[in-house]
Amino acid sequence: MNILLLAATISVAVTDPRQPSPYPDGSRVVFCWRGDLWEAPGTGGVIRCLTPSPSFESFPAWSPDGSLVAFTSDRSGGGDVYVMPAGGGEATRLTWYGGFDQVVGWSPGSDSVYFRSDREASPGWIYSAPVFGGAPGLLLAASVEGVSRSPSGLLAERGFTEWWRRHYSGSASRDVWSVEGGEWLPAACSPLDERWPLWVDGTGLVFVMEDQAGNANFHAAGGADGLPVPLTSLDGGDVTFPALSADSRTIFFEYRGGLWRLDSGDWLPVEVPLDAAVDDPFPRHVETTVGTFTDEYSIL
């Protein structure tokens, strides 16, 4: 009996990679794609899955020392904080909560993971979960979205508009604040939404805000006239979910369904080409009738 085995490897376009996080020197990047975490060279190339499982993983964050990746996973039923070795492997669970704990970053010493949670009936407060054992502790008792470290404390994004809302200016807009020793100080002065604050060595406070053309681009605080200074001029889309490498040199971000990067020395954005080399399954598609009145579906 002769048996013919057919196998093929095809290149699949990686569309909408989400929530990138760079290795400390920017040489690699981890991101969420199709519900798993994937790793790629910082300049692009073939991607590698770090969490091949039926659960949904999101919001990865590389530790400042490069040894661990923290992320949020629903493998426990809700959305808890986990850490795993930087190259992939068995994950360790850090939080046990029925709601959703969203990873937002790390402590400077890589010994605690910062996460956003609605525990204690206070939506959006920031907590810190020790990596090597112990209960999470309250870090910031305020409802915030984006959080990052600065040389003197924390940078926090507060407001009421969602990240996807465009062209809003008003009392509910998001603002960036500097938090030092329990004191809150406005860090940028604009009537528009200021999002995703980052502290970049040599530049200072950098955040995302709409420019005059209505596109969300990178801006720096503290211009000569007190207004934010545009750093990029990407057109036809918005910069979203930026993340800065620990050495403060490289920023990865989402833009127009792709993964992009820029060097904080020249602020020139370039797209990162991603290649998912996968086995081509046979048959390539399956057709199934599920009912006349179906109002929900899931593609696996």
Secondary structure, DSSP 8 states (H G I E B T S, - for coil): --------EEEEE----EEEEE-TTSSEEEEEETTEEEEEETT-EE-EES--SSS-EEEEEE-TTSSEEEEEE-TTSSBEEEEEETT----EE----SSB-EEEEE-TTSSEEEEEE-GGG-TTEEEEEETTS---EEEE-S--S-EEEETTEEEEEE-SS-TT--S-BSTT--EEEEEETTEEEE----SB--EEEEEETTTEEEEEEE-TTS-EEEEES--TTSS-EE-----SS--EEEEE-TTSSEEEEEETTEEEEEETTT---EE--EEEEEE--SSS-------TT-------
